[in-house]
Amino acid sequence: MQRLLTSKDLLVSLGISQKTLGRHLSRGLLPQPIRVGRRRYWRVDQVEAALASLHAQPTTGFQSQEAGDVRAI
């Protein structure tokens, strides 16, 4: 059986606010939830896959000037 996360579980495990969760969903950074009535649930494997793909993508828009000094371009 697939493990599901509630909104609260997801917010706590990612350390983000409800507003940030909404932003991540609208930008496609996290998978869309499964809706059961008014409740939303996320499949753990889909969340893990989304986070893994975010970590695998190279960061753009930042360039290191010196060791420990990162500035936006």
C-alpha positions as a LaTeX table, in Angstrom:
\begin{tabular}{lrrr}
\hline
Residue & $x$ (\AA) & $y$ (\AA) & $z$ (\AA) \\
\hline
Met1 & 0.00 & 0.00 & 0.00 \\
Gln2 & 1.30 & 3.45 & $-0.93$ \\
Arg3 & 2.02 & 5.81 & 1.94 \\
Leu4 & 0.27 & 9.18 & 1.72 \\
Leu5 & 1.19 & 12.51 & 3.29 \\
Thr6 & $-1.33$ & 15.03 & 4.51 \\
Ser7 & $-0.83$ & 18.76 & 3.92 \\
Lys8 & 0.40 & 19.10 & 7.49 \\
Asp9 & 2.84 & 16.19 & 7.08 \\
Leu10 & 4.22 & 17.73 & 3.89 \\
Leu11 & 4.56 & 21.21 & 5.39 \\
Val12 & 6.38 & 19.90 & 8.44 \\
Ser13 & 8.68 & 17.54 & 6.53 \\
Leu14 & 9.68 & 20.24 & 4.00 \\
Gly15 & 9.76 & 23.04 & 6.57 \\
Ile16 & 7.63 & 25.35 & 4.43 \\
Ser17 & 4.47 & 27.40 & 4.91 \\
Gln18 & 1.08 & 26.80 & 3.34 \\
Lys19 & 1.68 & 29.77 & 1.02 \\
Thr20 & 5.02 & 28.36 & $-0.13$ \\
Leu21 & 3.39 & 24.99 & $-0.75$ \\
Gly22 & 0.84 & 26.72 & $-2.98$ \\
Arg23 & 3.63 & 28.45 & $-4.90$ \\
His24 & 5.53 & 25.18 & $-5.38$ \\
Leu25 & 2.37 & 23.49 & $-6.65$ \\
Ser26 & 1.54 & 26.29 & $-9.10$ \\
Arg27 & 5.12 & 26.29 & $-10.43$ \\
Gly28 & 5.10 & 22.52 & $-10.87$ \\
Leu29 & 7.90 & 21.96 & $-8.36$ \\
Leu30 & 5.79 & 19.46 & $-6.42$ \\
Pro31 & 3.24 & 16.93 & $-7.71$ \\
Gln32 & $-0.44$ & 17.76 & $-7.54$ \\
Pro33 & $-2.22$ & 16.14 & $-4.60$ \\
Ile34 & $-4.82$ & 13.41 & $-4.62$ \\
Arg35 & $-8.09$ & 14.93 & $-3.45$ \\
Val36 & $-10.44$ & 12.99 & $-1.21$ \\
Gly37 & $-13.36$ & 15.25 & $-0.44$ \\
Arg38 & $-11.82$ & 18.48 & 0.82 \\
Arg39 & $-8.59$ & 16.82 & 1.96 \\
Arg40 & $-5.38$ & 16.67 & $-0.05$ \\
Tyr41 & $-2.86$ & 13.85 & 0.07 \\
Trp42 & 0.51 & 13.38 & $-1.62$ \\
Arg43 & 2.11 & 10.08 & $-2.53$ \\
Val44 & 5.48 & 9.79 & $-0.81$ \\
Asp45 & 7.18 & 8.32 & $-3.91$ \\
Gln46 & 6.00 & 11.23 & $-6.10$ \\
Val47 & 7.20 & 13.84 & $-3.59$ \\
Glu48 & 10.58 & 12.09 & $-3.26$ \\
Ala49 & 10.94 & 11.92 & $-7.05$ \\
Ala50 & 10.09 & 15.63 & $-7.41$ \\
Leu51 & 12.63 & 16.59 & $-4.73$ \\
Ala52 & 15.30 & 14.36 & $-6.30$ \\
Ser53 & 14.77 & 15.99 & $-9.70$ \\
Leu54 & 15.05 & 19.46 & $-8.14$ \\
His55 & 18.34 & 18.54 & $-6.50$ \\
Ala56 & 19.64 & 17.04 & $-9.76$ \\
Gln57 & 19.01 & 20.22 & $-11.77$ \\
Pro58 & 21.93 & 22.63 & $-11.99$ \\
Thr59 & 21.38 & 25.97 & $-10.30$ \\
Thr60 & 21.27 & 28.93 & $-12.65$ \\
Gly61 & 21.38 & 32.62 & $-11.94$ \\
Phe62 & 24.11 & 32.44 & $-9.32$ \\
Gln63 & 27.82 & 32.59 & $-9.74$ \\
Ser64 & 30.45 & 32.18 & $-7.06$ \\
Gln65 & 32.79 & 35.17 & $-6.94$ \\
Glu66 & 35.07 & 33.81 & $-4.23$ \\
Ala67 & 34.94 & 30.86 & $-1.89$ \\
Gly68 & 31.89 & 31.32 & 0.30 \\
Asp69 & 30.71 & 34.40 & $-1.63$ \\
Val70 & 27.65 & 33.73 & $-3.78$ \\
Arg71 & 25.92 & 36.60 & $-5.56$ \\
Ala72 & 22.98 & 36.79 & $-7.93$ \\
Ile73 & 23.88 & 37.69 & $-11.49$ \\
\hline
\end{tabular}
